[in-house]
């Protein structure tokens, strides 16, 4: 593919032409003359002069930074993603049902769907046109899977849950398990925990991607709701009755406790967490490893983790942190403060 071909498909300004057709994408450091790369992070500007790439995607500010053939666009990263899709189209699957699949007589599976080995489809389940259900997936009663959605492998969807169209759910994900709901009953000095029936559903919108081994719990009474175009990474836990707004992105190992509301276009860094019954407004950005302990009402970036430092420095700072209350009392002049 030549630069003029790419420009017709993804837009932008094509400057120069490659000497040989492009066959794929690569990083600035590893790309060969048949690969196209991109520059969106300024820390890699110095690497561009030594790049062996056949072409590069750049923003308008970097238009004259290199003599390489280049595609000048408003958003180099997003453009690169679209170009990468051109060179790496999703695999095509043949429709049909593997002989080992088990389908309840009351389920609906269209001829255009693909069901792999050892799939189980429960009573009343509805599979959309062109959907792909990968090996070992379990689809519970009255589950709905939208058109052209792909469940990669060993995905479990509990009864009555719903996934929209064009989604991807990666291996090992569990949608609709019981939320963690127990009422304490120790009034007689013994007692125990009383389980609260989880009677809600999980409802996931269109164009969502759910990472491997991620769990999204069903609601206790109302539904757990995930909006359209939400991207959730691997090993994320979403508690019962949570609501996640459209276009939000959640990185790996995030934990969201029950009944939390996450707004639209929120970005959550890896390992961050949200305690229960909070609200995070549209457009908020949560840094990695940050614990959100109160609602966020204004867009912006929020960080609550201590930066990396040498261990000895960390120990000394931790001692000071433990004495902050005493320092505050001393500043206020409270009696007995040291």
C-alpha positions as CSV (number, residue, x, y, z in Angstrom):
1,X,0.0,0.0,0.0
2,X,1.4,3.4,-1.0
3,X,1.0,6.8,0.9
4,X,-1.6,8.0,-1.6
5,X,-3.7,4.9,-0.9
6,X,-3.6,5.5,2.8
7,X,-4.4,9.2,2.5
8,X,-7.5,8.3,0.5
9,X,-8.7,5.9,3.3
10,X,-7.8,7.7,6.5
11,X,-7.4,11.4,5.3
12,X,-4.7,13.8,6.3
13,X,-1.9,15.3,4.2
14,X,0.4,12.9,2.4
15,X,3.9,14.3,2.1
16,X,6.3,12.3,-0.1
17,X,5.9,8.8,-1.3
18,X,7.4,5.5,-0.2
19,X,9.9,3.6,-2.3
20,X,8.2,0.3,-1.9
21,X,4.7,-0.7,-0.8
22,X,3.9,-0.6,2.9
23,X,3.0,-4.0,4.4
24,X,2.4,-3.3,8.0
25,X,3.1,-1.1,11.1
26,X,6.0,-0.9,13.5
27,X,7.5,1.2,16.3
28,X,9.9,4.1,15.6
29,X,12.8,2.0,16.7
30,X,11.9,-1.4,15.1
31,X,10.1,-0.5,11.9
32,X,11.7,-1.5,8.6
33,X,11.4,0.2,5.2
34,X,8.1,-1.6,4.5
35,X,6.5,-0.5,7.7
36,X,4.7,2.7,8.7
37,X,5.2,4.1,12.3
38,X,3.8,7.1,14.2
39,X,4.9,9.8,16.5
40,X,2.5,11.0,19.2
41,X,4.7,11.0,22.3
42,X,7.3,13.8,22.3
43,X,9.8,11.7,24.2
44,X,10.4,9.7,21.0
45,X,11.1,12.8,18.7
46,X,14.8,12.2,18.9
47,X,14.4,8.6,17.7
48,X,12.8,9.6,14.5
49,X,16.0,10.7,12.8
50,X,17.4,7.2,13.1
51,X,14.2,5.3,12.2
52,X,14.3,2.9,9.3
53,X,10.6,3.1,8.8
54,X,9.2,3.5,5.3
55,X,6.8,6.2,6.5
56,X,5.6,7.9,9.6
57,X,2.3,9.4,10.9
58,X,2.8,12.8,12.6
59,X,0.9,15.8,13.9
60,X,1.0,19.2,12.2
61,X,3.6,20.4,14.8
62,X,6.0,17.7,13.6
63,X,5.4,18.0,9.9
64,X,9.0,19.2,9.1
65,X,10.7,17.1,11.8
66,X,11.7,14.4,9.3
67,X,12.3,13.8,5.6
68,X,10.6,10.4,5.7
69,X,7.4,10.1,3.7
70,X,4.7,11.1,6.2
71,X,1.0,11.4,6.8
72,X,0.2,14.6,8.6
73,X,-3.0,14.3,10.7
74,X,-4.7,16.0,13.7
75,X,-4.5,12.8,15.9
76,X,-1.5,10.6,15.0
77,X,-2.3,8.0,17.6
78,X,-5.9,7.4,16.5
79,X,-4.8,7.5,12.8
80,X,-2.2,4.9,13.6
81,X,-4.8,2.7,15.2
82,X,-6.9,2.9,12.0
83,X,-4.0,2.2,9.8
84,X,-3.0,-0.8,11.9
85,X,-6.6,-2.1,11.5
86,X,-6.1,-1.9,7.7
87,X,-3.0,-4.1,7.8
88,X,-4.4,-6.4,10.5
89,X,-8.1,-7.1,9.8
90,X,-10.0,-9.4,12.2
91,X,-9.9,-13.1,11.3
92,X,-12.9,-14.4,9.3
93,X,-14.9,-17.2,10.9
94,X,-17.0,-19.7,9.1
95,X,-20.6,-19.8,10.4
96,X,-21.8,-23.0,11.7
97,X,-22.2,-25.1,14.9
98,X,-19.6,-27.5,16.1
99,X,-21.0,-31.0,16.9
100,X,-19.9,-30.8,20.5
101,X,-22.0,-27.6,21.2
102,X,-25.1,-28.0,23.4
103,X,-28.0,-25.8,22.4
104,X,-31.3,-25.7,24.3
105,X,-34.3,-26.3,22.1
106,X,-35.7,-22.9,23.2
107,X,-32.6,-21.0,22.3
108,X,-32.3,-19.0,19.1
109,X,-29.0,-19.3,17.1
110,X,-29.1,-17.9,13.6
111,X,-27.3,-19.6,10.7
112,X,-24.8,-16.8,10.4
113,X,-23.5,-17.4,13.9
114,X,-20.4,-19.5,14.7
115,X,-20.4,-21.8,17.7
116,X,-17.1,-23.5,18.5
117,X,-16.2,-26.7,20.5
118,X,-18.0,-27.4,23.8
119,X,-20.2,-24.3,23.8
120,X,-23.4,-24.4,26.0
121,X,-26.4,-22.2,25.1
122,X,-29.2,-22.1,27.7
123,X,-32.9,-22.0,27.4
124,X,-34.3,-18.8,25.9
125,X,-30.9,-17.4,25.0
126,X,-30.7,-15.3,21.8
127,X,-27.5,-15.1,19.8
128,X,-27.2,-12.3,17.2
129,X,-26.5,-12.5,13.5
130,X,-22.8,-13.2,12.8
131,X,-21.9,-13.6,16.5
132,X,-18.9,-15.8,17.3
133,X,-19.1,-18.0,20.4
134,X,-15.6,-19.4,21.1
135,X,-14.6,-22.7,22.6
136,X,-15.9,-23.6,26.1
137,X,-18.2,-20.6,26.4
138,X,-21.3,-20.9,28.7
139,X,-24.4,-18.8,27.8
140,X,-27.0,-19.0,30.5
141,X,-30.8,-18.9,30.3
142,X,-32.4,-15.8,28.6
143,X,-29.0,-14.3,27.8
144,X,-28.8,-12.0,24.8
145,X,-25.6,-11.7,22.7
146,X,-25.7,-8.9,20.1
147,X,-24.9,-9.2,16.4
148,X,-21.3,-9.7,15.4
149,X,-20.1,-9.9,19.0
150,X,-17.2,-12.2,19.7
151,X,-16.8,-14.2,22.9
152,X,-13.2,-15.5,22.5
153,X,-13.1,-18.6,24.8
154,X,-14.3,-19.8,28.1
155,X,-16.5,-16.8,28.7
156,X,-19.4,-17.4,31.2
157,X,-22.5,-15.2,31.0
158,X,-25.1,-15.8,33.7
159,X,-28.8,-15.9,33.2
160,X,-30.7,-12.9,31.8
161,X,-27.6,-10.8,31.1
162,X,-27.2,-8.9,27.9
163,X,-24.3,-7.9,25.7
164,X,-24.8,-5.5,22.8
165,X,-23.6,-5.6,19.2
166,X,-20.0,-5.7,17.9
167,X,-18.4,-6.4,21.2
168,X,-15.4,-8.5,22.2
169,X,-15.3,-10.5,25.4
170,X,-11.9,-12.1,26.1
171,X,-11.1,-15.5,27.5
172,X,-12.2,-16.3,31.1
173,X,-14.4,-13.2,31.6
174,X,-17.4,-13.8,33.9
175,X,-20.5,-11.6,33.3
176,X,-23.3,-11.7,35.8
177,X,-22.0,-13.6,38.8
178,X,-23.6,-12.7,42.1
179,X,-22.6,-9.4,43.7
180,X,-20.9,-9.5,47.1
181,X,-24.0,-8.9,49.2
182,X,-24.3,-10.2,52.7
183,X,-26.1,-8.7,55.7
184,X,-24.5,-9.2,59.2
185,X,-26.6,-10.9,61.8
186,X,-24.6,-11.3,65.0
187,X,-27.3,-10.1,67.4
188,X,-27.2,-13.2,69.5
189,X,-23.4,-13.2,69.8
190,X,-23.0,-15.9,67.3
191,X,-25.1,-15.7,64.1
192,X,-23.4,-15.1,60.7
193,X,-23.8,-13.5,57.3
194,X,-27.1,-13.6,55.5
195,X,-26.8,-13.7,51.7
196,X,-28.8,-11.1,49.9
197,X,-30.3,-12.6,46.6
198,X,-28.8,-10.9,43.6
199,X,-31.8,-10.5,41.3
200,X,-30.6,-7.8,38.9
201,X,-28.8,-8.3,35.6
202,X,-25.7,-7.1,33.8
203,X,-26.5,-5.0,30.7
204,X,-23.6,-4.2,28.4
205,X,-24.0,-1.8,25.5
206,X,-22.7,-1.9,21.9
207,X,-19.0,-1.8,20.8
208,X,-17.6,-2.7,24.2
209,X,-14.5,-4.7,24.9
210,X,-14.1,-6.8,28.1
211,X,-10.7,-8.1,29.0
212,X,-9.5,-11.5,30.0
213,X,-10.6,-12.8,33.4
214,X,-12.6,-9.7,34.2
215,X,-15.7,-10.0,36.4
216,X,-18.8,-7.8,36.2
217,X,-21.3,-8.7,38.9
218,X,-25.0,-8.6,38.5
219,X,-27.1,-6.1,40.4
220,X,-28.6,-6.9,43.8
221,X,-32.0,-5.4,42.8
222,X,-31.4,-2.9,39.9
223,X,-29.1,-3.8,37.0
224,X,-25.4,-3.3,36.6
225,X,-25.1,-1.2,33.5
226,X,-22.1,-0.7,31.1
227,X,-22.6,1.9,28.4
228,X,-21.6,1.9,24.8
229,X,-18.0,1.9,23.6
230,X,-16.7,1.1,27.1
231,X,-13.2,-0.6,27.1
232,X,-12.3,-2.7,30.1
233,X,-8.9,-4.3,30.5
234,X,-7.9,-7.6,32.0
235,X,-8.6,-8.7,35.6
236,X,-10.9,-5.9,36.4
237,X,-13.7,-6.2,39.1
238,X,-16.9,-4.3,38.7
239,X,-19.2,-4.7,41.7
240,X,-23.0,-5.0,41.7
241,X,-25.3,-2.1,40.7
242,X,-22.4,-0.1,39.2
243,X,-23.2,2.2,36.2
244,X,-20.4,2.9,33.8
245,X,-21.0,5.7,31.2
246,X,-20.3,5.6,27.4
247,X,-16.7,5.7,26.1
248,X,-15.1,5.1,29.5
249,X,-11.8,3.2,29.6
250,X,-10.6,1.1,32.5
251,X,-7.1,-0.3,32.8
252,X,-6.0,-3.6,34.3
253,X,-6.6,-4.7,37.9
254,X,-9.0,-1.8,38.7
255,X,-11.6,-2.6,41.4
256,X,-14.9,-0.7,41.5
257,X,-17.0,-1.4,44.6
258,X,-20.8,-1.8,44.4
259,X,-23.3,0.9,43.6
260,X,-20.7,3.3,42.2
261,X,-21.5,5.5,39.2
262,X,-18.7,6.2,36.7
263,X,-19.4,8.9,34.2
264,X,-18.8,9.2,30.4
265,X,-15.3,9.4,29.0
266,X,-13.7,8.6,32.3
267,X,-10.2,7.2,32.2
268,X,-9.0,4.9,35.1
269,X,-5.4,3.9,35.4
270,X,-4.2,0.4,36.3
271,X,-4.6,-0.8,39.8
272,X,-6.9,2.2,40.8
273,X,-9.9,1.6,43.0
274,X,-13.3,3.1,43.9
275,X,-15.0,2.5,47.2
276,X,-18.8,1.8,47.1
277,X,-21.6,4.3,46.5
278,X,-19.5,7.0,45.0
279,X,-20.0,9.1,41.8
280,X,-17.3,10.0,39.3
281,X,-18.2,12.8,36.9
282,X,-17.8,12.8,33.2
283,X,-14.3,13.4,31.9
284,X,-12.4,12.5,35.1
285,X,-9.0,10.9,34.9
286,X,-7.8,8.6,37.7
287,X,-4.1,8.0,37.9
288,X,-2.7,4.5,38.3
289,X,-2.9,3.0,41.9
290,X,-5.1,5.8,43.1
291,X,-7.8,4.9,45.6
292,X,-11.0,7.1,45.2
293,X,-12.6,7.5,48.6
294,X,-15.0,10.4,47.9
295,X,-17.1,11.4,44.9
296,X,-15.5,13.4,42.1
297,X,-17.6,16.3,40.9
298,X,-15.3,18.2,38.6
299,X,-13.4,16.9,35.5
300,X,-9.6,16.7,35.7
301,X,-6.8,14.4,36.7
302,X,-6.8,12.9,40.2
303,X,-3.8,11.2,41.9
304,X,-3.6,9.6,45.3
305,X,-0.5,7.5,45.2
306,X,3.0,8.2,46.6
307,X,5.6,8.4,43.9
308,X,8.4,5.9,43.6
309,X,11.5,6.6,45.7
310,X,14.4,4.7,47.3
311,X,13.2,2.4,50.1
312,X,15.1,4.3,52.8
313,X,13.5,7.6,51.7
314,X,10.1,6.0,51.7
315,X,10.5,4.8,55.3
316,X,11.5,8.2,56.5
317,X,8.6,9.8,54.7
318,X,6.2,7.2,56.0
319,X,7.2,8.2,59.6
320,X,6.5,11.8,58.8
321,X,3.1,10.9,57.3
322,X,2.1,9.1,60.5
323,X,2.8,12.2,62.5
324,X,0.8,14.6,60.3
325,X,-2.0,14.9,62.9
326,X,0.5,15.9,65.6
327,X,2.1,18.4,63.3
328,X,-1.3,19.9,62.4
329,X,-2.2,20.2,66.2
330,X,1.2,21.9,66.8
331,X,0.6,24.4,64.1
332,X,-2.9,25.1,65.5
333,X,-1.4,25.6,69.0
334,X,-3.5,22.9,70.6
335,X,-2.5,22.1,74.3
336,X,-0.3,19.0,74.6
337,X,0.8,19.1,71.0
338,X,4.5,18.3,70.4
